[in-house]
Amino acid sequence: MTRLHGASSAPDHPDNDDLRTFVEETLGTGLQFEDVSRDVGRLSTVWAVISSDGTRHFVKQHEERKLFEREDRAYARWVPHLRSVQQVHVAEVVGRSDALGALVLTSVPEGTLVVELTDERAQATAYRRAGRFLRALHDLPLDERVPDPVQHMRSIIERYVIDHAQAFDRDTIDWALDALDDGRPFEGAPFVCAHRDFSPRNWVLAPDGSLGLFDWERAQGDLWFADVTRMEFDVWPAQPALRDAFFAGYGHPLTERDRRQVRLATLIHAIASAGWAAGRSDTRFEQLGRTVVARLRAES
């Protein structure tokens, strides 16, 4: 059901005949297909599909079964409760194939990816709307076991810091582990319904100022800062006004403990990012991770 590394995601490739058939059974014939799959990272197959009347949909066949299950679950259980958030749009599922691990989704309103915006007022609008939406998501009841946050973060430190320690010198890793203190700084952090890939790369700002959000394949319960770490990693340090706009929308002023937890979660993300990128010869992303680690160490 999944696309192996190096396999074709092209709509006309014979390996994708079953996927095309599923899409045509869902949307009809006379469709135009465009492959918009990513070449790095998650290798899910993603197609933009244009119907004869010009309606735009997306089909997504997930790289791994767990990604399909997460996205399918989020659209079924969480998203229906979030459609009342004003001026925010989330796609709807119009077709699903359990056998193929694939979804057919409506398109959010067309616009500009927020990561590509240059107008400061438009950026602030997008971040405020995103913050308001995230607060609504985090306020949903979580229908799964809530782990102890310290124990949860101990396992994260093991997986993402210790397992990537070889990418850094011993002194840097010793400093990081000392700062992380075996997960103890994360005591009391709320466990919430989390998107877990919440960043301007997954937001579109429409001309009317409404925001479209997509890509729920990582969604599952997690500590609240999992949904802001990526922005603290690569956006907010250079544009702190966007952090302010986001949390104005979120409606929860950060305490000093919150700020410390976000910084430490960002440190974990930076170490893991550099280690991951080093193993894939992604020099640019590796350097970004190293720069963030150095900045956090200097600030400490």
C-alpha positions in Angstrom: 0.0 0.0 0.0 3.0 2.3 0.4 5.5 4.0 -1.9 8.9 2.6 -1.1 11.9 5.0 -1.3 12.7 5.6 -4.9 9.4 4.2 -6.3 7.5 6.4 -8.7 4.6 8.6 -7.5 3.7 9.6 -11.1 -0.1 9.2 -11.7 0.6 7.4 -15.0 2.9 4.8 -13.5 1.6 1.2 -13.6 2.2 0.8 -9.9 -0.4 3.5 -9.2 -3.2 2.0 -11.2 -5.2 1.0 -8.1 -4.8 4.4 -6.7 -6.1 6.1 -9.9 -9.0 3.7 -10.0 -9.9 4.6 -6.4 -9.8 8.3 -7.2 -11.9 7.9 -10.3 -14.5 5.9 -8.3 -14.6 8.7 -5.8 -14.6 11.8 -8.1 -15.6 10.4 -11.6 -13.7 10.3 -14.9 -12.2 13.1 -17.0 -9.8 14.0 -14.2 -6.5 15.8 -14.5 -3.7 14.6 -12.3 -0.6 16.5 -11.1 2.0 14.8 -8.9 2.9 17.2 -6.0 4.6 14.6 -3.9 7.7 15.7 -1.9 11.2 14.3 -2.9 12.6 14.4 0.6 11.4 13.5 4.1 8.0 11.8 4.1 7.6 10.1 0.8 3.8 9.9 0.7 2.2 10.1 -2.8 0.3 13.3 -3.1 -1.7 14.3 -6.3 -3.6 17.4 -7.1 -6.7 16.3 -9.0 -8.8 18.7 -11.2 -12.3 17.6 -12.1 -14.0 18.5 -15.4 -15.8 21.4 -13.7 -12.6 22.8 -12.3 -13.0 21.6 -8.8 -9.7 20.8 -7.1 -9.1 17.9 -4.8 -6.0 16.2 -3.3 -5.3 12.5 -3.0 -2.8 11.3 -0.5 -1.4 7.8 -0.1 0.7 7.7 3.0 4.2 6.3 3.1 3.5 4.3 6.3 0.4 2.8 7.7 0.6 4.7 10.9 0.6 8.0 9.0 -2.6 7.1 7.3 -4.2 6.1 10.6 -3.2 9.3 12.3 -4.5 11.5 9.5 -7.7 9.5 9.0 -8.3 9.6 12.8 -7.7 13.4 13.0 -10.2 14.1 10.2 -12.8 11.8 11.7 -12.5 12.7 15.4 -11.0 16.1 15.7 -11.6 18.2 12.7 -15.4 18.1 12.8 -15.2 19.9 16.2 -12.9 22.6 14.8 -14.9 23.8 11.8 -16.5 26.5 14.0 -13.2 28.3 14.4 -13.8 31.6 12.5 -11.9 32.3 9.3 -10.0 29.0 9.4 -10.5 26.2 6.8 -9.6 22.6 7.0 -10.1 20.1 4.2 -12.9 17.5 4.2 -12.5 13.8 3.5 -14.6 12.8 0.5 -13.1 9.3 -0.1 -11.0 6.9 1.9 -9.4 3.5 1.1 -8.3 1.5 4.0 -6.7 -1.1 1.7 -4.6 1.5 -0.1 -4.0 3.7 3.0 -5.3 6.7 1.0 -7.6 9.7 1.4 -9.3 12.0 -1.1 -9.6 15.5 0.3 -11.2 18.7 -0.7 -8.9 21.6 -1.3 -8.6 24.5 1.2 -9.2 27.9 -0.4 -6.4 28.9 -2.8 -3.9 31.4 -1.6 -0.3 31.9 -0.6 1.7 29.6 1.6 2.3 31.5 4.8 6.0 30.6 4.7 6.2 32.5 1.5 4.5 35.7 2.7 6.5 38.9 2.9 3.9 41.4 4.0 4.2 41.8 7.7 0.5 42.6 8.3 -0.5 39.4 6.4 2.0 37.4 8.3 0.6 38.6 11.6 -2.9 37.9 10.5 -2.0 34.3 9.6 -0.2 33.7 12.9 -3.1 35.1 15.0 -5.6 32.8 13.2 -3.2 29.9 13.5 -2.9 30.5 17.2 -6.6 30.7 17.7 -7.1 27.4 15.8 -4.4 25.7 17.8 -6.0 26.7 21.1 -9.3 25.2 19.9 -7.4 22.0 19.0 -5.6 21.8 22.3 -8.9 22.3 24.2 -10.5 19.2 22.7 -10.9 16.2 25.0 -8.2 13.6 24.5 -9.5 10.1 24.2 -6.3 8.3 25.0 -4.1 7.6 28.0 -2.2 10.6 29.2 1.4 9.8 30.2 3.5 11.4 32.8 5.2 14.3 31.0 8.6 13.7 32.6 8.6 10.1 31.6 7.4 10.9 28.2 10.2 13.4 27.7 12.8 11.0 29.0 11.9 8.7 26.2 12.1 11.6 23.7 15.5 12.6 25.0 16.7 9.0 24.6 15.4 8.8 21.0 16.2 12.2 19.7 19.2 13.4 21.7 21.2 10.4 22.8 20.5 8.5 19.5 21.9 11.5 17.5 24.8 12.3 19.9 27.4 11.1 17.4 26.6 14.2 15.2 27.9 16.5 18.0 31.0 16.8 20.1 30.9 15.3 23.6 30.9 18.7 25.4 27.8 19.9 23.5 25.9 16.7 24.2 26.9 16.8 27.9 25.6 20.4 28.1 22.4 19.5 26.4 21.7 16.5 28.7 22.5 18.6 31.7 20.0 21.3 30.6 17.3 18.7 29.8 17.9 17.2 33.3 16.4 13.8 32.5 13.0 15.4 31.5 12.4 17.0 34.9 11.9 20.6 33.5 8.8 19.3 31.6 6.9 18.5 34.7 3.3 19.7 34.6 3.2 20.3 30.8 -0.4 19.5 29.5 -0.9 16.6 27.2 -3.2 17.6 24.4 -4.7 16.7 20.9 -1.7 17.8 18.8 -1.2 18.4 15.1 2.6 17.8 15.5 3.6 19.5 12.2 2.1 22.9 12.9 4.1 25.4 10.9 3.6 28.0 8.2 4.6 25.4 5.6 1.3 23.8 6.2 -0.8 27.0 6.1 -2.3 28.9 3.2 -3.6 32.5 3.6 -6.4 33.2 1.2 -7.0 36.7 -0.4 -10.0 37.3 2.0 -7.6 36.8 5.0 -8.9 33.3 6.0 -6.4 30.6 6.8 -6.3 27.1 5.4 -4.5 24.3 7.3 -3.5 20.8 6.1 -1.3 17.8 6.6 -2.5 15.9 9.7 -0.4 12.7 9.2 1.6 13.3 12.4 -1.5 14.1 14.5 -1.7 12.4 17.9 -1.7 13.2 21.6 1.5 15.0 22.7 2.7 17.7 25.1 1.4 21.1 24.0 4.7 22.6 23.0 5.1 19.9 20.2 2.9 22.3 18.2 5.1 25.4 18.5 8.6 23.9 18.5 9.0 24.0 14.8 8.2 27.7 14.7 10.6 28.4 17.6 13.2 26.4 15.6 13.2 28.3 12.3 10.8 31.3 12.3 10.3 33.1 15.6 13.9 33.9 16.7 14.3 36.2 13.6 10.6 37.4 13.7 9.6 37.7 17.4 6.5 39.8 16.4 5.1 36.6 14.8 5.5 34.8 18.1 3.6 37.6 19.8 0.8 37.5 17.2 0.5 33.7 17.5 0.1 33.7 21.2 -2.3 36.6 21.1 -4.5 34.3 19.0 -3.7 31.3 21.3 -5.0 33.4 24.2 -2.5 32.0 26.7 0.3 34.3 27.9 3.5 32.2 28.3 4.8 31.7 31.8 8.6 31.5 32.4 8.1 27.7 32.8 6.3 27.6 29.4 9.2 29.5 27.8 11.8 27.2 29.3 9.9 24.1 28.2 9.6 25.5 24.6 13.4 26.3 24.5 14.3 22.8 25.7 11.9 21.2 23.3 13.5 23.3 20.5 16.9 22.1 21.6 15.8 18.5 21.3 14.4 19.2 17.8 17.6 21.0 16.7 19.9 18.1 17.8 17.6 15.6 16.1 17.3 17.7 13.0 21.1 18.1 12.6 21.7 14.4 13.2 18.9 13.4 10.8 20.2 15.7 8.1 23.8 14.7 8.6 22.9 11.1 7.7 21.2 12.2 4.5 23.8 14.8 3.3 21.3 17.6 3.7 23.9 20.2 4.5 21.6 23.2 4.7 19.2 21.6 7.2 22.1 20.2 9.2 23.6 23.6 9.5 20.3 25.1 10.6 20.1 22.6 13.4 23.7 23.3 14.5 23.1 27.0 14.4 20.0 26.7 16.7 21.9 24.5 19.1 24.7 27.1 19.3 22.2 29.9 19.8 20.4 28.1 22.6 23.7 27.3 24.3 24.8 31.0 24.1 21.5 32.2 25.5 21.8 29.8 28.4 
